[in-house]
Amino acid sequence: ENLDELSKQEVSDLKKARVAYDAYTVIIAQRDEKGDLEDEVVYYKYDNVAVTPKTLEDYIVKGQKSLVAYIRGNYVLKINPEKLRERASESGISRGELADLLGISKKAVYMYERGEMHIVLEKGVKLASILGEDIFEEFDIFRDTRLHGKINVGSMPRDEVENALYRVASTMRKLCISFSRMPIDIVLRTEKPISIVKETSMDSNREKVENAEKIAENTNTKLFIIKTPGD
């Protein structure tokens, strides 16, 4: 419901899930601490993409992508560097002239030309009036989650069961990823990831196991349930 109510553990698990399952992750929310989230806008927060249910529906059902994103307090557009250079050349506008028209530095124009920086919406509208709207690219709410920085999945074993699993992963030279808020406790990152649930009582944690089964089925991974000896 509220984007800013996500805990650090949940955000961390989302990042780890991208690595564990080679998956895309998206946060679906209605609002944040500032108010309602807008449809057709992609929000970048907590090293992830966040959108409204309507934006997600339009993407999946209609294949409709968003032109506007909200990043670090600004609405921005994504420039296609090749088209920017092409349109500027066709119009005979130099980098310095374009900078003057937009009221920005030549360095900023240079970064636009290299695809190293998005343009704020106000300047983007002005740029479109000069060179045309087709110089902008759409934001892909799934694939753009891969553009974020390196994800740290390292953690220490929390008990003897995890310690044993970490040793197995080390022997196999595979990655062992632990989660704190997901139904899955551990994922061994092999050619086909292995999801593991640690359980002391199957009856009292049936919901957790059922949710883990859903995750395993939808990620096409093997699921193992480890029970404590004596249970």
ZADO-1210 file (C-alpha; in nm, 4 decimals, padded with zeros to 6 digits):
<atoms>
<atom x="00.0000" y="00.0000" z="00.0000" code="GLU" pos="1"/>
<atom x="00.2655" y="00.2519" z="00.1122" code="ASN" pos="2"/>
<atom x="00.6010" y="00.2323" z="-00.0656" code="LEU" pos="3"/>
<atom x="00.7859" y="00.3840" z="00.2284" code="ASP" pos="4"/>
<atom x="00.6638" y="00.1178" z="00.4712" code="GLU" pos="5"/>
<atom x="00.8953" y="-00.1412" z="00.3168" code="LEU" pos="6"/>
<atom x="01.1446" y="-00.2636" z="00.5727" code="SER" pos="7"/>
<atom x="01.5194" y="-00.2818" z="00.5106" code="LYS" pos="8"/>
<atom x="01.4924" y="-00.6618" z="00.5280" code="GLN" pos="9"/>
<atom x="01.2237" y="-00.6693" z="00.2583" code="GLU" pos="10"/>
<atom x="01.4232" y="-00.4386" z="00.0318" code="VAL" pos="11"/>
<atom x="01.7315" y="-00.6537" z="00.0859" code="SER" pos="12"/>
<atom x="01.5347" y="-00.9697" z="00.0018" code="ASP" pos="13"/>
<atom x="01.4113" y="-00.8118" z="-00.3213" code="LEU" pos="14"/>
<atom x="01.7686" y="-00.7393" z="-00.4304" code="LYS" pos="15"/>
<atom x="01.8786" y="-01.0903" z="-00.3376" code="LYS" pos="16"/>
<atom x="01.5841" y="-01.2432" z="-00.5262" code="ALA" pos="17"/>
<atom x="01.7090" y="-01.0841" z="-00.8489" code="ARG" pos="18"/>
<atom x="02.0371" y="-01.2692" z="-00.8080" code="VAL" pos="19"/>
<atom x="01.8996" y="-01.5946" z="-00.6642" code="ALA" pos="20"/>
<atom x="01.6391" y="-01.6502" z="-00.9351" code="TYR" pos="21"/>
<atom x="01.7863" y="-01.4364" z="-01.2156" code="ASP" pos="22"/>
<atom x="01.4553" y="-01.2528" z="-01.1970" code="ALA" pos="23"/>
<atom x="01.3032" y="-00.9101" z="-01.2399" code="TYR" pos="24"/>
<atom x="01.1556" y="-00.7520" z="-00.9273" code="THR" pos="25"/>
<atom x="00.9017" y="-00.4713" z="-00.9115" code="VAL" pos="26"/>
<atom x="00.7403" y="-00.3031" z="-00.6116" code="ILE" pos="27"/>
<atom x="00.3667" y="-00.2412" z="-00.6503" code="ILE" pos="28"/>
<atom x="00.2331" y="00.0433" z="-00.4363" code="ALA" pos="29"/>
<atom x="-00.0444" y="00.3021" z="-00.4222" code="GLN" pos="30"/>
<atom x="00.1364" y="00.5826" z="-00.2433" code="ARG" pos="31"/>
<atom x="00.4447" y="00.6962" z="-00.0555" code="ASP" pos="32"/>
<atom x="00.5007" y="00.9438" z="00.2283" code="GLU" pos="33"/>
<atom x="00.4388" y="01.2364" z="-00.0101" code="LYS" pos="34"/>
<atom x="00.1018" y="01.1143" z="-00.1407" code="GLY" pos="35"/>
<atom x="-00.0503" y="00.8999" z="-00.4147" code="ASP" pos="36"/>
<atom x="00.1811" y="00.7562" z="-00.6793" code="LEU" pos="37"/>
<atom x="00.0936" y="00.8565" z="-01.0353" code="GLU" pos="38"/>
<atom x="-00.0058" y="00.6143" z="-01.3084" code="ASP" pos="39"/>
<atom x="00.2222" y="00.5985" z="-01.6159" code="GLU" pos="40"/>
<atom x="00.5218" y="00.7023" z="-01.4048" code="VAL" pos="41"/>
<atom x="00.8067" y="00.4677" z="-01.3087" code="VAL" pos="42"/>
<atom x="00.9474" y="00.5363" z="-00.9615" code="TYR" pos="43"/>
<atom x="01.3060" y="00.4426" z="-00.8789" code="TYR" pos="44"/>
<atom x="01.3504" y="00.3849" z="-00.5085" code="LYS" pos="45"/>
<atom x="01.5397" y="00.1455" z="-00.2812" code="TYR" pos="46"/>
<atom x="01.7449" y="00.0255" z="-00.5824" code="ASP" pos="47"/>
<atom x="01.4276" y="-00.1031" z="-00.7412" code="ASN" pos="48"/>
<atom x="01.1401" y="-00.0009" z="-00.9659" code="VAL" pos="49"/>
<atom x="00.8020" y="00.0865" z="-00.8150" code="ALA" pos="50"/>
<atom x="00.4757" y="00.1403" z="-01.0036" code="VAL" pos="51"/>
<atom x="00.1029" y="00.1570" z="-00.9386" code="THR" pos="52"/>
<atom x="-00.1207" y="-00.1457" z="-01.0100" code="PRO" pos="53"/>
<atom x="-00.2628" y="00.0403" z="-01.3143" code="LYS" pos="54"/>
<atom x="00.0839" y="00.1002" z="-01.4598" code="THR" pos="55"/>
<atom x="00.1678" y="-00.2681" z="-01.4149" code="LEU" pos="56"/>
<atom x="-00.1623" y="-00.3717" z="-01.5773" code="GLU" pos="57"/>
<atom x="-00.1011" y="-00.1468" z="-01.8782" code="ASP" pos="58"/>
<atom x="00.2487" y="-00.2914" z="-01.9178" code="TYR" pos="59"/>
<atom x="00.1416" y="-00.6567" z="-01.9003" code="ILE" pos="60"/>
<atom x="-00.1927" y="-00.6402" z="-02.0836" code="VAL" pos="61"/>
<atom x="-00.1261" y="-00.3659" z="-02.3398" code="LYS" pos="62"/>
<atom x="00.2533" y="-00.3687" z="-02.3607" code="GLY" pos="63"/>
<atom x="00.2407" y="00.0006" z="-02.2709" code="GLN" pos="64"/>
<atom x="00.5606" y="00.1495" z="-02.1289" code="LYS" pos="65"/>
<atom x="00.6145" y="00.4797" z="-01.9489" code="SER" pos="66"/>
<atom x="00.8015" y="00.7805" z="-02.0833" code="LEU" pos="67"/>
<atom x="00.8357" y="00.9483" z="-01.7438" code="VAL" pos="68"/>
<atom x="01.0267" y="00.8306" z="-01.4384" code="ALA" pos="69"/>
<atom x="01.0663" y="00.9765" z="-01.0918" code="TYR" pos="70"/>
<atom x="01.4248" y="00.9604" z="-00.9675" code="ILE" pos="71"/>
<atom x="01.5721" y="01.1371" z="-00.6619" code="ARG" pos="72"/>
<atom x="01.2941" y="01.3926" z="-00.6391" code="GLY" pos="73"/>
<atom x="01.2730" y="01.4757" z="-01.0102" code="ASN" pos="74"/>
<atom x="01.0493" y="01.3732" z="-01.2994" code="TYR" pos="75"/>
<atom x="01.2811" y="01.2774" z="-01.5843" code="VAL" pos="76"/>
<atom x="01.2846" y="01.1540" z="-01.9444" code="LEU" pos="77"/>
<atom x="01.5308" y="00.9085" z="-02.0982" code="LYS" pos="78"/>
<atom x="01.7127" y="01.0387" z="-02.4062" code="ILE" pos="79"/>
<atom x="01.8095" y="00.8148" z="-02.6964" code="ASN" pos="80"/>
<atom x="02.1706" y="00.9302" z="-02.7515" code="PRO" pos="81"/>
<atom x="02.1872" y="00.8237" z="-03.1168" code="GLU" pos="82"/>
<atom x="01.8655" y="01.0031" z="-03.2097" code="LYS" pos="83"/>
<atom x="01.9707" y="01.3133" z="-03.0172" code="LEU" pos="84"/>
<atom x="02.2960" y="01.3372" z="-03.2126" code="ARG" pos="85"/>
<atom x="02.1157" y="01.2617" z="-03.5389" code="GLU" pos="86"/>
<atom x="01.8440" y="01.5244" z="-03.4886" code="ARG" pos="87"/>
<atom x="02.0928" y="01.7873" z="-03.3745" code="ALA" pos="88"/>
<atom x="02.3070" y="01.7221" z="-03.6827" code="SER" pos="89"/>
<atom x="02.0038" y="01.7425" z="-03.9135" code="GLU" pos="90"/>
<atom x="01.8987" y="02.0707" z="-03.7510" code="SER" pos="91"/>
<atom x="02.2510" y="02.2124" z="-03.7659" code="GLY" pos="92"/>
<atom x="02.2501" y="02.2851" z="-03.3922" code="ILE" pos="93"/>
<atom x="02.5853" y="02.2662" z="-03.2152" code="SER" pos="94"/>
<atom x="02.6332" y="02.1371" z="-02.8633" code="ARG" pos="95"/>
<atom x="02.6896" y="02.4912" z="-02.7364" code="GLY" pos="96"/>
<atom x="02.3815" y="02.6269" z="-02.9108" code="GLU" pos="97"/>
<atom x="02.1662" y="02.3469" z="-02.7712" code="LEU" pos="98"/>
<atom x="02.3023" y="02.4137" z="-02.4239" code="ALA" pos="99"/>
<atom x="02.2112" y="02.7825" z="-02.4550" code="ASP" pos="100"/>
<atom x="01.8597" y="02.7022" z="-02.5776" code="LEU" pos="101"/>
<atom x="01.7994" y="02.4684" z="-02.2848" code="LEU" pos="102"/>
<atom x="01.9754" y="02.6848" z="-02.0263" code="GLY" pos="103"/>
<atom x="02.2203" y="02.4114" z="-01.9288" code="ILE" pos="104"/>
<atom x="02.5939" y="02.3487" z="-01.9591" code="SER" pos="105"/>
<atom x="02.7669" y="02.1970" z="-02.2626" code="LYS" pos="106"/>
<atom x="02.8837" y="01.9199" z="-02.0322" code="LYS" pos="107"/>
<atom x="02.5208" y="01.8260" z="-01.9621" code="ALA" pos="108"/>
<atom x="02.4497" y="01.8069" z="-02.3372" code="VAL" pos="109"/>
<atom x="02.7609" y="01.5917" z="-02.3780" code="TYR" pos="110"/>
<atom x="02.6315" y="01.3546" z="-02.1083" code="MET" pos="111"/>
<atom x="02.2930" y="01.3390" z="-02.2841" code="TYR" pos="112"/>
<atom x="02.4712" y="01.2471" z="-02.6062" code="GLU" pos="113"/>
<atom x="02.6480" y="00.9621" z="-02.4292" code="ARG" pos="114"/>
<atom x="02.3369" y="00.8359" z="-02.2503" code="GLY" pos="115"/>
<atom x="02.4941" y="00.9069" z="-01.9116" code="GLU" pos="116"/>
<atom x="02.2194" y="01.1283" z="-01.7708" code="MET" pos="117"/>
<atom x="01.8410" y="01.1637" z="-01.7888" code="HIS" pos="118"/>
<atom x="01.6879" y="01.5022" z="-01.8561" code="ILE" pos="119"/>
<atom x="01.4427" y="01.6648" z="-01.6135" code="VAL" pos="120"/>
<atom x="01.0887" y="01.6844" z="-01.7491" code="LEU" pos="121"/>
<atom x="01.0791" y="02.0648" z="-01.7883" code="GLU" pos="122"/>
<atom x="01.3994" y="02.0704" z="-01.9955" code="LYS" pos="123"/>
<atom x="01.2856" y="01.7573" z="-02.1813" code="GLY" pos="124"/>
<atom x="00.9661" y="01.9263" z="-02.3004" code="VAL" pos="125"/>
<atom x="01.1741" y="02.2153" z="-02.4314" code="LYS" pos="126"/>
<atom x="01.4190" y="01.9766" z="-02.5994" code="LEU" pos="127"/>
<atom x="01.1271" y="01.7957" z="-02.7673" code="ALA" pos="128"/>
<atom x="01.0009" y="02.1258" z="-02.9107" code="SER" pos="129"/>
<atom x="01.3449" y="02.1781" z="-03.0663" code="ILE" pos="130"/>
<atom x="01.4366" y="01.8291" z="-03.1923" code="LEU" pos="131"/>
<atom x="01.1142" y="01.6272" z="-03.1765" code="GLY" pos="132"/>
<atom x="00.9571" y="01.3866" z="-02.9275" code="GLU" pos="133"/>
<atom x="01.1032" y="01.0724" z="-03.0861" code="ASP" pos="134"/>
<atom x="01.4432" y="01.1382" z="-02.9262" code="ILE" pos="135"/>
<atom x="01.3092" y="00.9901" z="-02.6023" code="PHE" pos="136"/>
<atom x="01.3020" y="00.6243" z="-02.4981" code="GLU" pos="137"/>
<atom x="01.0482" y="00.4472" z="-02.2793" code="GLU" pos="138"/>
<atom x="01.1294" y="00.3049" z="-01.9361" code="PHE" pos="139"/>
<atom x="01.0884" y="-00.0712" z="-01.9071" code="ASP" pos="140"/>
<atom x="00.9665" y="-00.1481" z="-01.5548" code="ILE" pos="141"/>
<atom x="01.1182" y="-00.4965" z="-01.5571" code="PHE" pos="142"/>
<atom x="01.4375" y="-00.4768" z="-01.7572" code="ARG" pos="143"/>
<atom x="01.5472" y="-00.1457" z="-01.6077" code="ASP" pos="144"/>
<atom x="01.5805" y="-00.3140" z="-01.2666" code="THR" pos="145"/>
<atom x="01.8922" y="-00.4782" z="-01.4087" code="ARG" pos="146"/>
<atom x="02.0564" y="-00.1374" z="-01.4509" code="LEU" pos="147"/>
<atom x="02.1176" y="-00.0817" z="-01.0825" code="HIS" pos="148"/>
<atom x="02.4515" y="-00.1241" z="-00.9117" code="GLY" pos="149"/>
<atom x="02.6099" y="-00.4404" z="-00.7808" code="LYS" pos="150"/>
<atom x="02.3970" y="-00.6252" z="-00.5283" code="ILE" pos="151"/>
<atom x="02.5602" y="-00.7503" z="-00.2106" code="ASN" pos="152"/>
<atom x="02.4165" y="-01.0924" z="-00.1286" code="VAL" pos="153"/>
<atom x="02.6719" y="-01.1850" z="00.1330" code="GLY" pos="154"/>
<atom x="02.5532" y="-01.2924" z="00.4775" code="SER" pos="155"/>
<atom x="02.6596" y="-01.5140" z="00.7648" code="MET" pos="156"/>
<atom x="02.4934" y="-01.8448" z="00.8644" code="PRO" pos="157"/>
<atom x="02.2346" y="-01.7904" z="01.1374" code="ARG" pos="158"/>
<atom x="02.2221" y="-02.1441" z="01.2724" code="ASP" pos="159"/>
<atom x="02.3713" y="-02.4912" z="01.2298" code="GLU" pos="160"/>
<atom x="02.1405" y="-02.5809" z="00.9428" code="VAL" pos="161"/>
<atom x="02.2465" y="-02.2764" z="00.7442" code="GLU" pos="162"/>
<atom x="02.6084" y="-02.3376" z="00.8362" code="ASN" pos="163"/>
<atom x="02.5833" y="-02.6853" z="00.6816" code="ALA" pos="164"/>
<atom x="02.4186" y="-02.5445" z="00.3681" code="LEU" pos="165"/>
<atom x="02.6896" y="-02.2817" z="00.3319" code="TYR" pos="166"/>
<atom x="02.9521" y="-02.5567" z="00.3503" code="ARG" pos="167"/>
<atom x="02.7692" y="-02.7508" z="00.0791" code="VAL" pos="168"/>
<atom x="02.7553" y="-02.4410" z="-00.1417" code="ALA" pos="169"/>
<atom x="03.1257" y="-02.3749" z="-00.0814" code="SER" pos="170"/>
<atom x="03.2104" y="-02.7334" z="-00.1793" code="THR" pos="171"/>
<atom x="03.0034" y="-02.6946" z="-00.4959" code="MET" pos="172"/>
<atom x="03.1581" y="-02.3496" z="-00.5563" code="ARG" pos="173"/>
<atom x="02.8083" y="-02.2089" z="-00.5768" code="LYS" pos="174"/>
<atom x="02.6421" y="-01.9049" z="-00.4239" code="LEU" pos="175"/>
<atom x="02.4367" y="-01.9489" z="-00.1068" code="CYS" pos="176"/>
<atom x="02.1810" y="-01.6716" z="-00.0517" code="ILE" pos="177"/>
<atom x="01.9786" y="-01.6352" z="00.2680" code="SER" pos="178"/>
<atom x="01.6526" y="-01.4438" z="00.3067" code="PHE" pos="179"/>
<atom x="01.4944" y="-01.2887" z="00.6134" code="SER" pos="180"/>
<atom x="01.1367" y="-01.1999" z="00.5107" code="ARG" pos="181"/>
<atom x="01.0582" y="-01.4461" z="00.2310" code="MET" pos="182"/>
<atom x="00.8962" y="-01.7893" z="00.2750" code="PRO" pos="183"/>
<atom x="01.2187" y="-01.9254" z="00.1236" code="ILE" pos="184"/>
<atom x="01.5035" y="-01.9320" z="00.3763" code="ASP" pos="185"/>
<atom x="01.7953" y="-02.0223" z="00.1502" code="ILE" pos="186"/>
<atom x="01.8649" y="-02.0448" z="-00.2223" code="VAL" pos="187"/>
<atom x="02.1621" y="-02.2355" z="-00.3592" code="LEU" pos="188"/>
<atom x="02.2466" y="-02.0643" z="-00.6880" code="ARG" pos="189"/>
<atom x="02.3229" y="-02.3551" z="-00.9215" code="THR" pos="190"/>
<atom x="02.2396" y="-02.4017" z="-01.2916" code="GLU" pos="191"/>
<atom x="01.8868" y="-02.4597" z="-01.1657" code="LYS" pos="192"/>
<atom x="01.8475" y="-02.2758" z="-00.8329" code="PRO" pos="193"/>
<atom x="01.7489" y="-02.4817" z="-00.5286" code="ILE" pos="194"/>
<atom x="01.5039" y="-02.3251" z="-00.2841" code="SER" pos="195"/>
<atom x="01.5207" y="-02.4419" z="00.0754" code="ILE" pos="196"/>
<atom x="01.2780" y="-02.3972" z="00.3630" code="VAL" pos="197"/>
<atom x="01.3861" y="-02.4723" z="00.7202" code="LYS" pos="198"/>
<atom x="01.0992" y="-02.6043" z="00.9285" code="GLU" pos="199"/>
<atom x="01.0645" y="-02.7281" z="01.2851" code="THR" pos="200"/>
<atom x="00.6941" y="-02.8034" z="01.2543" code="SER" pos="201"/>
<atom x="00.5161" y="-02.8556" z="00.9248" code="MET" pos="202"/>
<atom x="00.1718" y="-02.8165" z="01.0821" code="ASP" pos="203"/>
<atom x="00.2359" y="-02.4779" z="01.2430" code="SER" pos="204"/>
<atom x="00.4012" y="-02.3319" z="00.9312" code="ASN" pos="205"/>
<atom x="00.1792" y="-02.4701" z="00.6567" code="ARG" pos="206"/>
<atom x="00.1145" y="-02.1227" z="00.5104" code="GLU" pos="207"/>
<atom x="00.4871" y="-02.0540" z="00.4813" code="LYS" pos="208"/>
<atom x="00.5438" y="-02.3858" z="00.3048" code="VAL" pos="209"/>
<atom x="00.2534" y="-02.3250" z="00.0655" code="GLU" pos="210"/>
<atom x="00.3905" y="-01.9810" z="-00.0249" code="ASN" pos="211"/>
<atom x="00.7363" y="-02.1307" z="-00.0746" code="ALA" pos="212"/>
<atom x="00.5822" y="-02.3881" z="-00.3091" code="GLU" pos="213"/>
<atom x="00.4250" y="-02.1086" z="-00.5135" code="LYS" pos="214"/>
<atom x="00.7593" y="-01.9283" z="-00.5432" code="ILE" pos="215"/>
<atom x="00.9386" y="-02.2481" z="-00.6446" code="ALA" pos="216"/>
<atom x="00.6733" y="-02.3300" z="-00.9037" code="GLU" pos="217"/>
<atom x="00.6746" y="-01.9821" z="-01.0585" code="ASN" pos="218"/>
<atom x="01.0539" y="-01.9603" z="-01.0660" code="THR" pos="219"/>
<atom x="01.0880" y="-02.3172" z="-01.1964" code="ASN" pos="220"/>
<atom x="01.3176" y="-02.4184" z="-00.9132" code="THR" pos="221"/>
<atom x="01.3512" y="-02.7270" z="-00.6959" code="LYS" pos="222"/>
<atom x="01.2178" y="-02.6965" z="-00.3424" code="LEU" pos="223"/>
<atom x="01.3558" y="-02.8803" z="-00.0403" code="PHE" pos="224"/>
<atom x="01.2127" y="-02.8665" z="00.3100" code="ILE" pos="225"/>
<atom x="01.4580" y="-02.9364" z="00.5902" code="ILE" pos="226"/>
<atom x="01.3174" y="-03.0465" z="00.9213" code="LYS" pos="227"/>
<atom x="01.5050" y="-03.0308" z="01.2484" code="THR" pos="228"/>
<atom x="01.6031" y="-03.3821" z="01.3704" code="PRO" pos="229"/>
<atom x="01.3498" y="-03.5241" z="01.6140" code="GLY" pos="230"/>
<atom x="01.0481" y="-03.3361" z="01.4663" code="ASP" pos="231"/>
</atoms>
